Each structure stands twice: as C-alpha cells, then as structure tokens.
Amino acid sequence: MFTGCGTALVTPFTQDGALDERTLRKLVRRQIDAGIDFLVPCGTTGESPTLTHAEHLRVVAITVEEAAHHHVPVLAGAGGNNTGEVMALARELETIGVDGLLSVTPYYNKPTQEGLVQHYRAIAESTPLPIILYSVQGRTGINIEPATVKRLAAIPNIVGIKEASGSISQMAAILNQVENDFMVLSGDDAITLPLIALGGRGVISVVSNEIPGEMTRLVNLARRGDFAGAREVHRRYHPLMEVNFVESNPGPVKAAMAQMGLLEAAWRLPMVAPKAENQARIHGVLENLGLLAETRDALASLCPARSERSHAAATH
C-alpha cells in the first residue's frame, strides 16, 4: 500500500495564519491527478508541530475525503514524545479512515533503544492500522538502530520505516536484517535511487510537492529496474531536491510552491520565509527547469480569460 512515491504534503495557510482548506484540497487533487502512489499529511513538511489538535484532524480528514474518490492511500502523521497522546491520536485517525500511520521517534526525551521498542509496541497495540516508523535523527536527536528496527519489524502491524538518517550504510544494514515484505522508504529525495537499488520500496518525498508526476516516474522506473531512465529523471531534478533544503524544511519548498502559484507564501512561527538570496536561488532552479512557465500554462488552461489578459498586457 505504501510503496512507490508518497508526498509529505505541505500544509497551506492564509496570510493571517489560518488553515487554507480550499488550497489544501487543490493541492491534494493535483497530487492525485499526477498519479501519486500515496499521500502523507501532517508530517514535518506539513508543519505538524504548529497545528492544533483540531487542525491536525481536519487536514487529515480533507486529505482522506479527496483521496477516497480515487482510492489513493493516506498515511497520516501520528508521532510525538508522549506515548499516551500518540496512542489517542492514532485511535482518532483510525475513525477518520486513514490507511496507516507515520510515527516519528520521540523528540527531546532521547529514549534508549529499549524505550523506542516499548513506545512503538504500545502504539501498535492501540490500533490495528499499519505503522511506518520514522527515523530522522537530525530533527529528533534519536536514531532507530538497525537491530531495533529488526525487533520492531516482528510486531505484525509495524510494516516499514521512513529512513532519513542520510546513511546509505545504515539503510543497507536495515534491509539486510528485515524480511522482504518490510518496507524501507527513503526520507531523502536525493537518496531515493540508491536505496531502491539496495531493495528499498520508494520514498516519502518533499520534492513531489512541486513535481509529483516526475518524482513518481523516477520511483516507478527504478522499481522496474530501469535505472538508466531513473537516473535521467534524477539528474534533471536533483538541483530542486537540493535547493529544497537550502534552509530548514518546509521553508524552501513552500517558497517554491508560492513562486509556482500553488499556494500563499505563509508559514507559522517559528518557521519563516527563506532569506532573499535563497529565494533567488529557488527561483533560478525553478526557472531553469521550466516549472514557472509550466505552472503559468497550467493556470492559463484553467482560466483562459486571465491568460488572454496576460497576453494582451505582454504585447503592449
């Protein structure tokens, strides 16, 4: 269910800081129309730490509503550093109709590996939903070691891991220790291709917010064994993968999407807009890839009258 390319969805806000539900629906539909394999609302890229509990549930509910029409699986964020609260959230998300949970390691607490095992076991016992572990030491301060992943993989509804350690060696070690049906997904766009070559099943992607069709194609080519084709796509879009992390995610990706006309340039503190020089770098990458023009053309096809006005203005 969660193989291929899944998008770690951004959460759009209005300039006054409110959840922009209308734009969220448009973004989800854009992902589905592009052929995305699954959707991941309310993760790090979705600014989940700044969402209220009600907003978290609302974002997931909207995603489920839109995805249900097309049978696209939804893997909802359900992590935290209070095990009891995560268990309660898991049960609420289950009632909304999600297909699975993405659960980041507890941050700040810095539990031991045994603490991680007990934390995830408790969550798994609280819900029948499949769970994808999320290891991202750079943000949480704690790594899920390969031996711990092996222990957790023995729990029936813990079915995979989003691996964002940045270490290919660690990813290889995990793949060597788990059964073939345990899903190892990349948490870094730029490492997707080598991970699939090792036996990984796909990616939970940031860059697919901007290029859902292209990133899905890259993953599908690699999973079919067409690494020459996958490398071609990777090389073209690697600059975008890199510039998305010129500052902390999701600052750059939301700035890029705003430049593409997909959402308002709005973040919630403590996240802020990228610096002016980085905004210029982002613009340069988008322009080189033709994404600014492609977005204008797509908008024009939806709004012919506006396109005609723009053309008239350009010729006078």
C-alpha positions as CSV (number, residue, x, y, z in Angstrom):
1,M,0.0,0.0,0.0
2,F,2.8,2.4,0.8
3,T,5.3,1.5,-1.9
4,G,6.3,3.9,-4.6
5,C,6.2,7.7,-4.2
6,G,4.3,9.3,-1.4
7,T,4.1,13.0,-0.9
8,A,4.9,14.5,2.5
9,L,2.2,17.2,2.0
10,V,2.8,20.8,2.9
11,T,0.0,22.5,4.9
12,P,-1.1,25.7,3.2
13,F,-2.0,28.7,5.3
14,T,-3.6,32.1,4.5
15,Q,-1.7,35.3,5.2
16,D,-3.5,35.7,8.5
17,G,-2.3,32.3,9.6
18,A,-5.4,30.3,9.2
19,L,-5.6,26.8,7.7
20,D,-6.3,27.3,3.9
21,E,-8.7,24.4,3.3
22,R,-9.5,25.4,-0.2
23,T,-5.9,25.4,-1.3
24,L,-5.3,22.1,0.5
25,R,-8.0,20.4,-1.5
26,K,-6.5,21.8,-4.7
27,L,-3.0,20.5,-3.7
28,V,-4.3,17.1,-2.9
29,R,-6.2,16.9,-6.2
30,R,-3.1,18.0,-8.1
31,Q,-1.2,15.1,-6.5
32,I,-3.8,12.6,-7.4
33,D,-4.1,13.8,-11.0
34,A,-0.3,13.4,-11.3
35,G,-0.6,9.8,-10.3
36,I,1.0,9.9,-6.8
37,D,1.1,6.5,-5.1
38,F,0.1,7.7,-1.6
39,L,-0.3,10.8,0.5
40,V,1.3,11.8,3.8
41,P,-0.4,14.7,5.6
42,C,0.7,16.2,8.9
43,G,4.4,15.2,8.9
44,T,7.4,17.5,9.3
45,T,6.8,19.1,5.9
46,G,3.2,19.7,6.9
47,E,4.4,21.8,9.9
48,S,2.6,19.4,12.2
49,P,4.2,20.9,15.4
50,T,2.3,24.1,14.9
51,L,-1.1,22.6,14.0
52,T,-3.7,22.5,16.8
53,H,-5.1,19.1,17.5
54,A,-8.3,20.0,15.7
55,E,-6.4,21.3,12.7
56,H,-4.3,18.1,12.5
57,L,-7.5,16.1,12.3
58,R,-9.0,18.4,9.8
59,V,-6.0,18.3,7.5
60,V,-6.1,14.5,7.6
61,A,-9.9,14.4,7.1
62,I,-9.7,16.7,4.0
63,T,-6.9,14.5,2.5
64,V,-8.9,11.3,3.1
65,E,-12.0,12.9,1.6
66,E,-10.2,13.9,-1.6
67,A,-8.2,10.7,-1.9
68,A,-11.1,8.3,-1.3
69,H,-12.6,9.2,-4.7
70,H,-9.5,7.8,-6.4
71,H,-8.5,5.0,-3.9
72,V,-5.2,6.7,-3.1
73,P,-3.9,5.5,0.3
74,V,-3.4,8.1,3.1
75,L,-0.5,7.6,5.6
76,A,-1.2,10.2,8.4
77,G,1.4,11.6,10.7
78,A,0.9,10.4,14.3
79,G,4.1,10.8,16.2
80,G,5.3,12.6,19.4
81,N,7.1,12.4,22.6
82,N,4.1,11.5,24.8
83,T,3.3,7.9,24.1
84,G,-0.2,8.1,25.5
85,E,-1.1,11.1,23.4
86,V,0.2,9.4,20.3
87,M,-2.0,6.3,21.1
88,A,-5.0,8.5,21.5
89,L,-4.3,10.3,18.2
90,A,-3.9,7.0,16.4
91,R,-7.4,6.0,17.5
92,E,-8.8,9.3,16.3
93,L,-7.1,9.0,13.0
94,E,-8.4,5.4,12.6
95,T,-12.0,6.8,12.9
96,I,-11.3,9.3,10.1
97,G,-10.5,6.5,7.8
98,V,-6.7,6.7,7.2
99,D,-4.9,3.7,5.8
100,G,-1.9,3.9,8.0
101,L,0.2,5.9,10.4
102,L,3.7,7.5,10.1
103,S,5.1,7.8,13.6
104,V,8.3,9.9,14.2
105,T,10.6,9.0,17.0
106,P,10.0,10.8,20.3
107,Y,12.0,14.1,20.2
108,Y,13.7,15.9,23.1
109,N,13.1,12.9,25.5
110,K,16.0,11.0,23.8
111,P,14.8,7.5,24.8
112,T,17.0,4.5,24.8
113,Q,16.6,1.8,22.1
114,E,14.6,-0.2,24.6
115,G,12.4,2.8,25.2
116,L,11.8,3.1,21.5
117,V,10.7,-0.5,21.3
118,Q,8.3,-0.1,24.1
119,H,7.0,3.2,22.8
120,Y,6.2,1.7,19.3
121,R,4.9,-1.5,20.8
122,A,2.4,0.5,22.9
123,I,1.2,2.4,19.8
124,A,0.9,-0.7,17.7
125,E,-1.2,-2.4,20.4
126,S,-3.5,0.6,20.5
127,T,-4.6,0.4,16.8
128,P,-4.9,-2.2,14.1
129,L,-3.6,0.3,11.5
130,P,-0.3,-0.4,9.8
131,I,2.5,1.8,11.1
132,I,5.5,3.2,9.3
133,L,8.4,4.1,11.7
134,Y,10.1,7.5,11.0
135,S,13.7,7.8,11.9
136,V,15.2,11.3,11.4
137,Q,17.9,11.8,14.0
138,G,18.8,15.3,12.6
139,R,15.5,16.6,13.9
140,T,14.7,14.4,16.9
141,G,18.1,13.6,18.4
142,I,17.5,9.9,18.4
143,N,18.2,7.2,15.8
144,I,16.4,3.9,15.3
145,E,19.3,1.5,15.0
146,P,19.1,-1.5,12.6
147,A,18.9,-4.0,15.4
148,T,16.0,-2.1,16.9
149,V,14.2,-1.9,13.5
150,K,14.6,-5.7,13.3
151,R,12.9,-6.1,16.7
152,L,10.1,-3.7,15.8
153,A,9.5,-5.4,12.4
154,A,8.5,-8.5,14.3
155,I,5.4,-6.6,15.5
156,P,2.7,-7.5,13.0
157,N,1.3,-4.0,12.2
158,I,4.7,-2.3,12.1
159,V,5.2,-2.7,8.4
160,G,8.0,-0.3,7.4
161,I,10.3,2.6,8.1
162,K,10.9,6.0,6.6
163,E,14.7,6.2,6.8
164,A,16.0,9.7,6.9
165,S,19.3,9.1,8.6
166,G,21.2,10.1,5.5
167,S,23.3,7.0,5.9
168,I,23.2,4.5,3.0
169,S,25.2,2.1,5.1
170,Q,22.5,2.1,7.8
171,M,19.8,1.7,5.2
172,A,21.7,-1.3,3.8
173,A,22.1,-2.8,7.3
174,I,18.3,-2.5,7.9
175,L,17.5,-4.2,4.6
176,N,19.9,-7.0,5.5
177,Q,18.1,-7.6,8.8
178,V,14.4,-7.4,7.9
179,E,12.1,-9.6,5.9
180,N,11.5,-8.7,2.2
181,D,7.9,-7.6,3.0
182,F,9.1,-4.9,5.4
183,M,9.1,-1.6,3.6
184,V,12.1,0.6,3.7
185,L,11.3,4.0,2.3
186,S,13.7,6.9,1.7
187,G,13.2,10.1,3.8
188,D,15.5,12.0,1.5
189,D,14.7,12.6,-2.1
190,A,18.3,12.6,-3.3
191,I,18.9,9.1,-1.8
192,T,15.8,7.5,-3.3
193,L,17.5,6.0,-6.3
194,P,20.4,4.2,-4.4
195,L,18.0,3.0,-1.7
196,I,15.7,1.3,-4.3
197,A,18.8,-0.2,-5.9
198,L,19.5,-1.8,-2.5
199,G,16.0,-3.1,-2.2
200,G,14.1,-0.1,-0.8
201,R,10.4,0.3,-1.8
202,G,10.2,4.0,-2.5
203,V,10.2,7.5,-0.9
204,I,8.2,9.8,1.3
205,S,9.0,12.8,-0.7
206,V,9.3,16.6,-0.3
207,V,10.1,17.4,-3.9
208,S,6.9,15.7,-5.1
209,N,5.0,18.6,-3.7
210,E,6.4,20.5,-6.6
211,I,6.8,17.7,-9.2
212,P,4.5,14.9,-8.2
213,G,4.4,13.3,-11.7
214,E,8.1,13.4,-12.3
215,M,9.1,12.0,-8.9
216,T,6.5,9.2,-9.2
217,R,8.0,8.4,-12.6
218,L,11.6,8.3,-11.2
219,V,10.5,5.9,-8.5
220,N,8.5,3.7,-10.8
221,L,11.3,3.5,-13.3
222,A,13.8,2.5,-10.6
223,R,11.4,-0.1,-9.1
224,R,11.0,-1.7,-12.6
225,G,14.8,-1.9,-12.9
226,D,15.1,0.9,-15.5
227,F,17.9,2.6,-13.7
228,A,19.1,4.4,-16.8
229,G,15.7,6.1,-17.1
230,A,15.5,6.8,-13.4
231,R,19.0,8.4,-13.4
232,E,17.9,10.7,-16.2
233,V,15.0,12.0,-14.2
234,H,17.1,12.2,-11.0
235,R,19.8,14.2,-12.7
236,R,17.3,16.7,-14.1
237,Y,15.6,17.3,-10.8
238,H,18.5,16.9,-8.4
239,P,19.0,20.7,-8.2
240,L,15.4,21.1,-7.0
241,M,15.9,18.3,-4.4
242,E,18.9,20.1,-3.1
243,V,17.5,23.7,-3.1
244,N,14.5,22.4,-1.1
245,F,16.9,22.0,1.8
246,V,18.9,25.2,1.4
247,E,17.2,26.2,4.7
248,S,15.1,24.1,7.1
249,N,12.2,22.2,5.5
250,P,9.5,23.2,4.7
251,G,10.7,26.8,4.3
252,P,12.1,26.4,0.8
253,V,9.5,24.0,-0.7
254,K,6.7,26.3,0.3
255,A,8.6,29.3,-1.1
256,A,9.0,27.4,-4.4
257,M,5.3,26.5,-4.4
258,A,4.4,30.1,-3.8
259,Q,6.6,31.1,-6.8
260,M,4.8,28.5,-8.8
261,G,1.4,30.0,-7.9
262,L,0.3,26.9,-6.0
263,L,-0.2,28.5,-2.5
264,E,0.3,31.6,-0.5
265,A,3.8,32.3,0.9
266,A,2.8,31.7,4.5
267,W,4.4,29.8,7.4
268,R,3.7,29.5,11.1
269,L,6.4,30.6,13.6
270,P,9.0,29.6,14.3
271,M,9.2,28.8,10.6
272,V,9.8,31.8,8.4
273,A,10.3,32.6,4.7
274,P,13.8,31.8,3.3
275,K,16.3,34.6,3.1
276,A,16.1,36.8,0.0
277,E,19.3,35.3,-1.5
278,N,17.8,31.8,-1.1
279,Q,14.5,32.9,-2.6
280,A,16.5,34.0,-5.6
281,R,18.3,30.6,-5.7
282,I,15.0,28.8,-5.6
283,H,13.6,31.0,-8.4
284,G,16.6,30.3,-10.5
285,V,16.2,26.5,-10.1
286,L,12.5,26.7,-11.0
287,E,13.2,28.8,-14.0
288,N,15.9,26.5,-15.3
289,L,13.6,23.6,-15.0
290,G,10.7,25.4,-16.8
291,L,8.5,25.0,-13.8
292,L,7.4,28.6,-13.5
293,A,6.3,28.6,-17.2
294,E,4.7,25.2,-16.8
295,T,2.7,26.4,-13.8
296,R,1.6,29.6,-15.7
297,D,0.5,27.4,-18.6
298,A,-1.5,25.1,-16.3
299,L,-3.2,28.1,-14.7
300,A,-3.9,29.6,-18.0
301,S,-5.7,26.5,-19.2
302,L,-8.0,26.7,-16.2
303,C,-8.5,30.5,-16.6
304,P,-8.5,31.4,-20.3
305,A,-9.7,34.9,-19.8
306,R,-6.8,35.7,-17.4
307,S,-4.4,34.2,-19.9
308,E,-5.8,36.5,-22.7
309,R,-5.4,39.5,-20.4
310,S,-1.8,38.5,-19.6
311,H,-1.0,38.1,-23.3
312,A,-2.6,41.5,-24.1
313,A,-0.5,43.1,-21.3
314,A,2.7,41.5,-22.5
315,T,2.1,42.8,-26.1
316,H,1.5,46.4,-25.2
